[in-house]
Each structure stands twice: as C-alpha cells, then as structure tokens.
Amino acid sequence: MQSTHLREHNLSAVLRALQAAGEPTSRAGLASLTRLTKPTVSKLVEELIGAGLISEGDPISAGAGRPMVPLRPASGTLLAIGLEIAADHVSCLGVDLTGGELSRRTAYGRAASAEEAIARAAQLVREVRADAPDLPVVGVVAAVPGRISPDGRLVLSAPNLDWADVPLVEGLRTHLAPEAGDIVALNDNRLSVLTEIDRRPGESFLYVRGSTGVGGAVVLEGSVLEGTHGWAGELGHTVVEPGGLTCRCGRRGCLEAYISYHALVEQAGLGPEVRIEDLVDELSRSSSRAEVIGVIGRSLGLAIANALNVLDLSTVVLSGYLAPIAEEITPVVRETVTAHALAAEAGPISIERSDTTPDPALRGAARAALQPVFDAPGAWISRAATPAGRTA
C-alpha cells in the first residue's frame, strides 16, 4: 500500500473508531481500538484536530500517571445536509460531524411538479445553509421514495411522487452550485435503514418499511446490499398476488398495492387527512382490528417468506407504520412465514420493530452526507488547509 493510501486508511480508522466509541476516548484508547501504535495515533490525532474534525476535552486525572485527555468528534465545525422529498412534504436537516442538529426546515403540501419540488428543496437547503453561514459544507444527500439510476443522475421511477426519469441531482446543482458541495440522490429506504444499522452493528437482517409506499433493504453483516443496479431490497414490488391489484408502478400484484398507506386508504374509501400513524386505527373503525391486522399480516408475511428463502436470513425489522403494530402483526406474519419459508425449519424467525427515531430517511440522508469525511479525512484536511476551505 502506498504511503498516501496508508495515511488515508489510518486517518479514517481513527475517526471511525472515535465515532463508533460513542463516548470520549483517549489516544491510548484509540490505539487499542485501531491496533495502530500510540505514536502513529498521536500524529494522526493532531492532524485531525488541526482540521477541526476532533476536539480535545479537559485532562482527566485517573490516579498515578499522566492525565487522560478525552477526544471526541468535533461539533459545529462543518455542515452536512440531508433532504427528504416525500409525497406531502420536503424536509431539510443540517448536522455536524457528531450528528448534532444545526438546522431543520420543512415545507408541507404536495408539489405540483418535479420542478416545483426541486425548487422547494433547494430553497430549504439555502435556508439551512444560512443558519450556519461560516461552516464548510460537506455535501447534500437527497432521500427519494423511488429507484435511482445506477449512475445517480435520474430518479427513474417514484410512483408516489408521480416522477419518471427526473434529473434530480442536476436540478439541485442548477439551483445550488457551487455552495452545496457534492449532491447525491439515494433511495429513502436505503437511508432509513442506516439508523437501524447503528443500533445493530455487524448484524444481518431484512428491513421492511411501511409508508406511503412499501420499501425495504437487505443488511448483511452491517452493510446494505446494493445489487447490480442499486435496487436490492425493493420488497414492495415483489408479487404477492399474480394478476392482482394494480400497483402505482403499473404492474399487478405488488405488495405495495395491498399494504401501502395509499393502497389501504383508497381501498377503505378514506381521505388524505388520515395520518399514516393513525392508519390502522382508522381502518379498524369500519372493520374489526383483527381483520385489518390479518389482511396486512398475510400479504406482508408472504413477501417476507419469499425474501427469506432467497436471502437465508432469520431476522426481520419492521419500520414505518408497521413498527407500532409489530407485536400485533407478528403472529400473522410468523404463521405465513412458517408455512412458506425454509428458514423456519432452522428455528423461529425473529420479527422485531425498528427504533423510534423520527424521520429516519431524513436523518439517514444527513448521516450519509457526512460519510465522505469518514471515508477520506485526508481530503478534508487538505480542503480545510486552504482559505476557501476554511471559510466556505
């Protein structure tokens, strides 16, 4: 490995270890976590402090010997921006390296067109940027409920937004360049799952999120499975009823056509004023709750069984509107999975609810916007060393 690559690798290892530690850590502690020598860690730490990526606390005496100097990711020294473009709102969140919230903006209401949604999103980014005018911007990551082209240029299909072949990244760049830094668009479920990965480091599981649509992600040993085109985990468009109900994607029999918010509201004749968190309660007013849970659980269970047969996983995490009803729906899902999934022969399938983090797609987008700093701290150090980098 070339010396420059080795330095970058080691800088990243130190910064990631400090992030993962979750609490202030000494240089000696970082050496133990990274398995680097203490002199190497000390040199790397000084570089990271100089670039505003690590901060030192007051020395702490612990008996005999030199006091321990606690280190932590630096707060308030840079700005990473997450966007969430949903059917009924656009939200923007600015965070620093610790993940601490610096600014948040939301605009409610459905945009009349993709162009309007992009302009609205760009305006929110500018407002969040204005709340931290002196901080350099790492970049912007936009969470979108749809499929992104492999090159990241187009939102190929986002049925719940009525989008097809929308050049989201180019549109945002036109409105924001150059002050926004790098701009990336990613599927909202791939971003939502990041907070769950933080809770379950190194674990493997199938993530299912019930929202205006239905999405998911496959996590293998702590990493999201991308697939050839970056679409792995599209559970909402697996078929649970061949030739069945028409999905918003234009195909028939998709899981999303049966258990998404839009599908359930439409089938029950409810209006858009029903909040997604009240969906099951509202549906239970005209049908028994057991019937509602049964309808959702059987369709979901069939999709999960098919996925588990392909992926050989034993843990399922329910998110979105499915999380609060996870305990109720588990017996129905488990019965269906047991009847159809080979994995059930190896033991019980674990069906769990996600954490209660609000706005997981938005927070995941902001978290992803920080990732370039953790991946390549050396590049950020070089940028911070220039006058433009310090004042952007």
N, C-alpha and C positions, 0 to 999 in steps of 0.2 A: 504494500500500500504506500502511495506517495505521501511525503510528509504533510503536504497541504490537505490531502484527504484524511490522513490520520488526525490532524489537528481538528478538522471539522467534525469528524466522528467523535472525538473526545469531548469537544465543547458541547455537542449535542447530548452525549451521555450524561455529562454533569448537569446540564439544565433540565433534562428529562428526569433524572434522579431526584433533583430538588423538587420538581413539580409533583412527582409520584409520592414523595415522602409525606406530603400533607401537613408538615409542621417544620418549623425552623430546624436546620441541620448544620452541623459544624463541618469544617474542611475535612477533618478526620472521618466524620460520618459519611461524607460524600466519597472519600477514598474507599471506604469499606463497601459502599453500595455499588460503585462503578468498577471496583477492583483495579483502579489506577493508583499509582504511587502518590504519596502525600505531596511531594514537591511538584509533581505534574498537576495535581488537583489545585494546589495553591496558585500556580501560574495561570491556569485556566480560569479560576475564580476571579483573579484580578482583572483579566480581560473582560469577563462578563460584568463585573462591577463597573468598569470603565465605560462600558457600552450602555449602562442603565438597565441591564437585564437581571441583575442580582443586587440585593441590598443587604447591608450588614446591620445587625442589631447591637445593642449594648452588650459588652462582655458579661458572661455569667460565671461566677466562681463556683466550682464544684469540689471543694476540699483542696488538697495539695495539688500542685501543678499549675500550668497556665490556664487562665480562664477560657471558657468556650465562647467563641464568637458565633452567634446564630446567623445563619444565612437563609434567605427566602427569595422567591421570585419578586422582582421589583414591582411595586404598584405605581400607577399613574405616570409611567414613562413612555408608553406607546398606546396606540388605539387600533383595535381590530373590530371590524364592523360585520354584523350578521343581519341579513334580511330574510323575512318570511313573506312570500307572496301567496296569499290564500284566496279562496273564492270571495270571502266577505270582508277582507281587511289586508292591509300591508303593514308590517311592523319592522322596526329597525332597532338594533341593540348595539351599543358600543361598549367594549370591555377592554381592560388592560391585561397584562401578562398573567396576573393572578386569576383572571376570570371575573374580577370585580366589575360591577356595572358602573359605567361612567355616564351613560345617557341612554334614553329609550324614547321612541316616538311610535305612535300607531295612527293610521288613518283608516277609519271604518267605512264600509259600503263597497258594493261591487263595482269595479271599474267597467266602463262601457266598452273598452277595447284593450288589447295588449299594450298599445302605445300609451294609453292613459295610465295603466298600471305601472309601466316602466317609468313614466314621468313622475308619478306619485312616489315610487320607491326612491328615485334619485333625489327628490326633494327631501325625503326623510333622512337620507344619508347626509345631505348637506346640513340639515338641522342638527343631527348628531355630531357631525364634524365641527359645527360652530360651538358646541358645548365644550369642546376640548381643542381649541384652535392651535395650541402650542405643541401638541403631541404629534409625532410622526405616525402616519397611517400604514399599518402592515398590509391591509387589503380588505376586500369585501367578498363575502360568500353569500349567495342568494339561495334560499331553500324554496324549491318549486314542487308542487304535487304532480309530477309528471316525469316522462322519460327524457333524458338529456342525450343529445347525440354524442357518440364516442369522442369526438374532438372538442366537446364542450361548447360549441358555437350556438347550437339551436336547442330550444325546447321542442322536441319532435311532436310530443303529444301530452297535453294536460287537459283531459276532458272536463274536469271540474272548473277549469278556468275558461273553457272553450278556446283553447290555444292549439295551434298546429303550426309547426315549423317557424316558431317565433325566435328571432335573433336577440335574445335577452341580453347576453353579455355585450354585444356590440351596441345595443341601445343604451345600456347603462354607461358604457365607456363614452358614448357621444355626449351624454348629459354631464358626466362627472370628470372625465380625464382632464388633467393628469392627477388631480389631488387625491383620488381614491385608491391609488396603488393597484395591485393586481385585483381583477374581478373574476370570480368563478361562480358558475351555477351548478347546483347539485340537487339530487332528489331529496325531498323533505324527510322521507323515512330513513335514508342513509345518515342524515344529520341528527334526527331524533334519537337514533339508537346510541349515539356517542355518549350521552349522559348515562345510559344503562351500562355501557362498556366500562365506564369509570367505576360503577358500583360493583362490577363483576369482572375484575381484571383477569385475563387469561382464560375465561370460560368460553364454552361453545353453547349457542342457543339459537332458536328461531324466534324472531321478534315480529309481532303482529300488531299493527296499529289501526284501530277503527276510528275513522274521522269522516269528513265529507265523502271521502273515498275509503278504500281499504288498501293498506300498503304493508310492507314488511322488509326485513333484512335478515340475512344469514350471517351469524357471527361464529367464526371458527378460531378458537384459542385467542380470543381478544381482538381479532381483526375482522373487518367487514369483508365478506366475499363480494367481489365486484362482478365477475363474469366477463365474458368476451366483450360485451358492449356496455358494461357497467349497469346492467339491469337485473342482476341476480336478486332474488327476494321479492319479485313482483307477485306476491301471493294473491292480491286482489283480482288478478286476471288469470288465475288458474280456474279451470272449468269444474263446477260442482254439479251442473245440470246440463248435459249436452242438448243443444237446441232450445235451451230455456229462455229466461227473460233477457231482453236486450240491455246490454251494459252501455254506459256512456262512451266506452271506447269503440262502440259499433259492433262488437262481437256478442255472441249469445252465451248465456250460462255462466258468466264470470261470477266469482264470489262477491265481487263488489256490487253486482246487480241485485244481490239478496240481503246484504247486511250493512251496506254503507249508510251513512246518515241520509244522503239524498234519496236512495232507494227506499228506505224504510219510511221516511216522511211522505214520499209520493204514494207509496202503496197504502198507507194509512189515511191518506187524504188530509194530512196536517199541513199547516202553513210554515213559511220560513221563519216565523217568530219563535218557533220551538228551538231552544238552545240545545246544543249537542249533549251537554252534560245532563239535560233533563229528558233525553230521548226515550230511554226505556220506561221512565215513569209516565210519560205522555202516552206511549204505546199501550201501557198497561191499563189506561183508562177505558179503552174500548175492547180489550181482550184481557184474559187472565195473565198475570205476570208469568206464570209457569209456561203458558203458551208462547209468550214473547221470547222468553229465555230459551225455550225449546227450538223455536224457529231459527234464532240466531246461532245457538249452540250446535245444532246438527249440520248446518251449512259450513260453519267455521271448522267443526271437527273433521269433516270430510276433506277440506282443503289442507288442514294440518296433517292429517294421516298421509295424504299423498306426498306432502313435502318431507315428512319424516322418513317415508320409505325410500326416497331418493337420497336424503342427506345423512341418514343414520344418526340423528340427534335424539336426545332424551329430555330436553328442557325447552319449554315454550314460555315466552314472556308476552303477556297481553298489555297493550298500551292504548291510549286514547280513551274513547268512551267504553272500551272493553275492560279497562283496568278496574273501575269501581264495581263492576258486576262479575269480576273474575271468580269470586268464591261461589256465586250463584250458578255461573255458567259452567264451571269446571266439571260437575258430574255428567252433564250432557256431552260436553266435548270429550271427556275421557271415555265415555261409553262408545262414542262413534270412533274415536281413535283406536280403542282396543279392538273394535270389530274389523278395522281396515289396515292398521299399521303393524308391520313386522316388529318394530321396535318394542311394542308392548310385550312381546314374548321374552324380552330380556329383563323386564321389570317395569314398574309403574312409570308412566310419563309424568314428569314434573311440570305442572301448569301454574305459573306464577304471575303476579301482577307487577307492572313496572313501578318505578318510584313515582312520587307525587310532584316532581319538578314541573312547574308551569312552563308552557311554551317550549317544549323540548326541541322542536325544529328550529326555532329562533336561537335558542341557546346553543344548540349544536352547530348552527351556522357560524355564530361568533367564535365558538371553540375551534372550528375548522379554519377560520380566518387567522387564528393565532399560529396554526401549525407550521407555516414556513419559518417562524422564528425558532421553534424547537428542532425543526429538521436541519436548518442551516444557520446556526447562530453566527458563524464566521462572516457570512454575507451581511448579516445585520450589523455586526461590529464594524465592518468596512463602511457600511452606509452611515452608521452613527458617527463615524470619524470625520465625515465631510460636513461643511457648513450647511449644505442643503438638507442633509440627513438629520441634523440636529434641530432644524427649525421648520421642517415641513409641516 
